[in-house]
Amino acid sequence: MEEIELIATSTFGLEAVVKRELLSLGYEDLKVENGKITFKATEKDIPRVNLWLRSADRVLLKMGEFKATTFDELFERTKALPWDEWITEDGEFIVEGKSVNSQLFSISDCQAIVKKAVVEKLKTKYPRDWFEETGARFTIEVSLLKDVATLTIDTSGDGLHKRGYRVDSVEAPLKETLAAALVQLSYWNKNRLLIDPFCGSGTIPIEAAMIGKNIAPGLNRNFASEGWPRVDKRYWQDARREAWDLMLLDERLNIIASDIDEKAIKTAKKNAEVIGLEEDINFIRQDVRDLKIEEEYGVIITNPPYGERIGEKKEVEKLYIDIGNKFRNLDTFSIYVLTSNEDFEKLYGKPASRRRKLYNGRIKVDYYQYYGPKPPKK
């Protein structure tokens, strides 16, 4: 089977997490750059990585990469790529673009030139003057960085954060891909207690439960490349069958999702029910200050309010002080807090073991990590 190159894109700061996921899936020759990991694969891997990657944003098929400083160069080198091997005669294709520190800075012009070049390439295979574009969807991206053009086709369609279980959400929900990364950056595993005292719509507990039961995150959704004739439908069937076989359905988890907001708890429960995890998570309506922790060892992973709005800052600062008073002396717990508040450590009353810079949407945040000891082996 012909070798291809795929690109797993990621939010800034999560490249190492996505790299670790790809390594665990058996991919080795990885090239890590800002916001993306490029790796060698085959057509059979397109379904597999789309189904299994938890923290990546999308999976792109890399068509080519070359230097382009003129529009003629962009046109000719784009036309030389094998678009006709992937895009069908009736394929619907759009071109998206971005340009950073490049001589070709007009994105709209670059998009138009790439579209024209692809059409001209398709004409060499299909004897027609125009294309109806009523078939499968192909989203092409031309990305220019320092005069180097990278041409890709999006295999995912909707972003990989769209798992299909979120039927309702609260204000400012955490993206599923980021929530999965927070869990994977922690010391939590399926045998340990996990508490999220600001669970909102339940994203962190649900993603943790999916990891604990080894549920492929893309199992309940569809992808753009499922409609591509080049990617055999049997590959999708085999990948989904494998994912079902690998689920740990009998695994018992100890996950607590709590929140002071009754609507948030109802929303979180509803989302967990969609994916069949309502029995694996204990949902409690409770103020974090009243949370009773009886276990000796455990992990807390949470995304509390940031106080970004005017008038909320003082209230949130008081909340962080209260969190510190509640959790600071849990010496046998590992505690992880995501927030944009740069004074968090001072308010919490203890410096973090590690502070990792991330982005929650467009908000720059830090992931404060307080490491506890490993629990004794049973």
Secondary structure as GFF3:
##gff-version 3
##sequence-region A 1 378
A	DSSP	beta_strand	4	9	.	.	.	ID=ss1
A	DSSP	alpha_helix	15	24	.	.	.	ID=ss2
A	DSSP	beta_strand	30	33	.	.	.	ID=ss3
A	DSSP	beta_strand	36	41	.	.	.	ID=ss4
A	DSSP	alpha_helix	45	52	.	.	.	ID=ss5
A	DSSP	beta_strand	58	67	.	.	.	ID=ss6
A	DSSP	alpha_helix	71	79	.	.	.	ID=ss7
A	DSSP	three_ten_helix	83	85	.	.	.	ID=ss8
A	DSSP	beta_strand	92	100	.	.	.	ID=ss9
A	DSSP	alpha_helix	107	123	.	.	.	ID=ss10
A	DSSP	beta_strand	137	145	.	.	.	ID=ss11
A	DSSP	beta_strand	148	154	.	.	.	ID=ss12
A	DSSP	alpha_helix	176	184	.	.	.	ID=ss13
A	DSSP	beta_strand	194	196	.	.	.	ID=ss14
A	DSSP	alpha_helix	203	212	.	.	.	ID=ss15
A	DSSP	three_ten_helix	224	227	.	.	.	ID=ss16
A	DSSP	alpha_helix	233	246	.	.	.	ID=ss17
A	DSSP	beta_strand	255	259	.	.	.	ID=ss18
A	DSSP	alpha_helix	262	274	.	.	.	ID=ss19
A	DSSP	beta_strand	281	285	.	.	.	ID=ss20
A	DSSP	three_ten_helix	288	290	.	.	.	ID=ss21
A	DSSP	beta_strand	298	302	.	.	.	ID=ss22
A	DSSP	alpha_helix	313	327	.	.	.	ID=ss23
A	DSSP	beta_strand	333	339	.	.	.	ID=ss24
A	DSSP	alpha_helix	344	348	.	.	.	ID=ss25
A	DSSP	beta_strand	354	360	.	.	.	ID=ss26
A	DSSP	beta_strand	363	370	.	.	.	ID=ss27
###
